[in-house]
Each structure stands twice: as C-alpha cells, then as structure tokens.
C-alpha cells in the first residue's frame, strides 16, 4: 500500500523500532508506523501558530526518552510531542529549521535554511549559532545534518551545486 504520504521529508526510529515520518511537502502531518510497517496513527494539520499545526514539518527525531521533535520549517519552530502525538512544547525563533540531530550528550543540532546552524540544549536554550562560511544567501543555508562518533558535523547545504560539507570538531 502507498500509505498516507504526499511527499514525505524525513524519517526517525524510536527505541522500540517504530517509525515516525514527517510528511511535510504535500501534507502537514507526522505518521507513526509500527516496527512491522502498520500505520498506527497520524497527527497534525495545516496551520501557522497552534500546537500540532504545521507548515512544512520537514525534519523529525525521536529522543531516547521518547519525545518526538519536529522541525516545523515554515513556522520557524521546533514542536515537541509525546510518542502518542500529544503536544508538549515548542521552541520558536529559529530561521526555517529543516532537520534535527540529537547527539549522545543531548545536544541538538538544527540546520536552518535562512540561518545556518543552531546548537541547542535539550531544554531549548541556544548554546551556539553560526552563519555559513560559504556565501549562501537567504534560503540557501543548511538543509540536513548528521554528527559522527568523533563529533564532526556533516551538513547538506542548498547552495549552487548542493554541497555536503564536513566540519571537524575542535
């Protein structure tokens, strides 16, 4: 079966093997599937300010404590939910966040299209932020991020040529 999708944008796995899929480009929803592939439920609706309202939910990450973090890109925020899709919190003031990566020290890396990178605590406090060292321009910032076991960042940047850039941890 094709499922409930309309241009999904990211996938995350929880500790039980369940999948969470942000369906951001054509839908404004997050879908949760069992480890066996059964659709358990979906949540979200189009909107700009309310809890569970999304305008391009682009990235998703499930923390080891079960909370589901969603990069609500065009609403410039991260929304946080329980594993059952219950709204818990939101962090605003980001510049079109596209993705989320949480490392083993509970540090969040959030690439932004109209910024570049914000580093946050698990409480949502900004630890650091920086602009691209490349001349990216508005809308050409960081699109996705991954952190390796050494703490080095791999950033997909939407500049001409669509670069993947590695930043070494110092």
C-alpha positions as CSV (number, residue, x, y, z in Angstrom):
1,X,0.0,0.0,0.0
2,X,1.2,3.5,-0.8
3,X,0.2,4.8,2.7
4,X,-0.9,8.2,3.7
5,X,2.0,10.0,2.1
6,X,2.2,13.2,0.0
7,X,6.0,13.9,-0.4
8,X,7.4,12.9,3.0
9,X,10.6,14.6,4.1
10,X,12.3,12.7,6.9
11,X,12.1,9.5,9.0
12,X,13.1,8.7,12.6
13,X,13.2,5.5,14.6
14,X,12.4,5.1,18.2
15,X,13.8,2.6,20.7
16,X,11.0,0.0,20.0
17,X,11.6,0.1,16.3
18,X,8.6,2.3,15.5
19,X,9.0,4.7,12.6
20,X,8.0,8.4,12.6
21,X,7.7,10.1,9.2
22,X,7.4,13.8,8.7
23,X,5.1,14.3,5.7
24,X,5.9,17.9,5.0
25,X,5.8,19.0,1.4
26,X,2.3,17.8,0.5
27,X,0.8,17.1,3.9
28,X,1.2,18.8,7.3
29,X,1.4,15.6,9.3
30,X,3.6,13.2,11.2
31,X,2.8,9.5,10.7
32,X,3.8,6.7,13.2
33,X,4.3,3.2,12.0
34,X,4.9,0.0,14.0
35,X,8.1,-1.8,13.5
36,X,6.1,-4.2,11.4
37,X,5.1,-1.5,9.0
38,X,1.5,-0.9,10.2
39,X,0.2,2.7,10.3
40,X,-0.6,3.3,13.9
41,X,-1.8,6.9,13.7
42,X,-1.0,10.3,12.2
43,X,-1.2,13.8,13.7
44,X,-1.0,17.4,12.6
45,X,-2.9,19.8,10.4
46,X,-2.0,22.8,8.3
47,X,-1.6,26.0,10.3
48,X,0.7,28.7,11.5
49,X,0.6,29.0,15.3
50,X,-1.3,26.4,17.1
51,X,0.0,23.2,18.8
52,X,0.2,20.4,16.2
53,X,-0.3,22.9,13.3
54,X,2.4,22.5,10.8
55,X,3.6,24.5,7.7
56,X,6.2,22.0,6.2
57,X,7.1,19.6,9.0
58,X,10.4,18.9,7.4
59,X,12.5,17.0,10.0
60,X,11.8,14.5,12.8
61,X,13.9,13.0,15.5
62,X,12.9,10.7,18.4
63,X,14.9,11.2,21.6
64,X,15.9,8.2,23.8
65,X,13.3,9.5,26.3
66,X,10.5,9.0,23.7
67,X,9.9,12.6,22.9
68,X,9.3,13.4,19.2
69,X,11.0,16.6,17.9
70,X,9.6,18.0,14.7
71,X,11.3,20.8,12.6
72,X,8.2,22.9,11.6
73,X,10.2,24.7,8.9
74,X,8.0,27.5,7.6
75,X,6.7,28.2,11.1
76,X,10.3,28.8,12.3
77,X,10.0,26.5,15.2
78,X,10.6,23.1,16.7
79,X,7.5,21.3,18.1
80,X,7.9,18.6,20.7
81,X,5.4,15.7,21.2
82,X,4.9,12.6,23.2
83,X,5.2,9.2,21.4
84,X,1.4,9.3,21.2
85,X,1.4,12.6,19.3
86,X,0.4,14.8,22.3
87,X,1.8,18.3,22.1
88,X,4.3,19.0,24.9
89,X,6.3,22.2,23.9
90,X,7.6,24.4,21.2
91,X,10.7,26.4,20.6
92,X,10.4,29.5,18.4
93,X,12.9,32.0,17.0
94,X,14.6,29.7,14.5
95,X,15.2,30.6,10.8
96,X,13.4,27.9,8.9
97,X,14.7,24.8,10.7
98,X,15.0,21.8,8.3
99,X,16.4,18.9,10.4
100,X,17.2,17.8,13.9
101,X,20.1,15.7,15.2
102,X,20.5,14.9,18.9
103,X,23.8,13.5,20.0
104,X,24.8,11.2,22.9
105,X,25.3,14.3,25.1
106,X,21.7,15.5,24.5
107,X,22.9,18.4,22.3
108,X,20.6,19.3,19.4
109,X,21.9,20.4,16.0
110,X,19.4,22.3,14.0
111,X,20.3,23.3,10.4
112,X,18.4,26.3,9.1
113,X,17.6,27.5,5.6
114,X,17.7,31.2,6.5
115,X,20.5,30.9,9.0
116,X,22.9,28.1,9.0
117,X,23.2,26.1,12.3
118,X,21.9,26.5,15.8
119,X,23.1,24.3,18.7
120,X,20.6,23.9,21.5
121,X,20.3,22.2,24.9
122,X,17.6,19.6,25.5
123,X,15.7,22.4,27.2
124,X,15.7,24.5,24.0
125,X,18.3,27.0,25.1
126,X,20.6,28.2,22.3
127,X,24.2,27.2,23.1
128,X,25.7,28.4,19.9
129,X,24.7,29.6,16.4
130,X,26.7,30.5,13.3
131,X,26.2,31.6,9.7
132,X,27.6,29.7,6.8
133,X,31.3,30.2,6.0
134,X,30.1,29.9,2.4
135,X,28.2,32.8,0.7
136,X,24.9,31.0,0.9
137,X,22.4,33.8,0.9
138,X,18.8,33.7,2.1
139,X,17.1,30.3,1.6
140,X,20.4,28.6,0.9
141,X,21.6,27.6,4.3
142,X,21.9,24.2,5.9
143,X,19.3,21.6,4.9
144,X,20.3,18.5,6.8
145,X,22.9,17.5,9.4
146,X,24.5,14.3,10.8
147,X,27.1,14.0,13.5
148,X,29.6,11.2,13.5
149,X,31.2,9.4,16.5
150,X,34.0,11.9,16.6
151,X,31.6,14.9,16.9
152,X,32.3,16.0,13.3
153,X,29.3,17.6,11.5
154,X,28.2,16.7,8.0
155,X,26.0,19.4,6.6
156,X,24.0,19.4,3.4
157,X,23.9,22.9,2.1
158,X,21.5,24.1,-0.6
159,X,23.9,26.4,-2.4
160,X,24.6,26.2,-6.1
161,X,25.9,22.6,-6.6
162,X,24.3,21.4,-3.4
163,X,27.3,20.8,-1.2
164,X,27.9,18.3,1.5
165,X,30.4,19.9,3.9
166,X,32.2,18.3,6.8
167,X,33.1,20.4,9.8
168,X,35.7,19.0,12.2
169,X,35.2,19.1,15.9
170,X,37.9,21.2,17.5
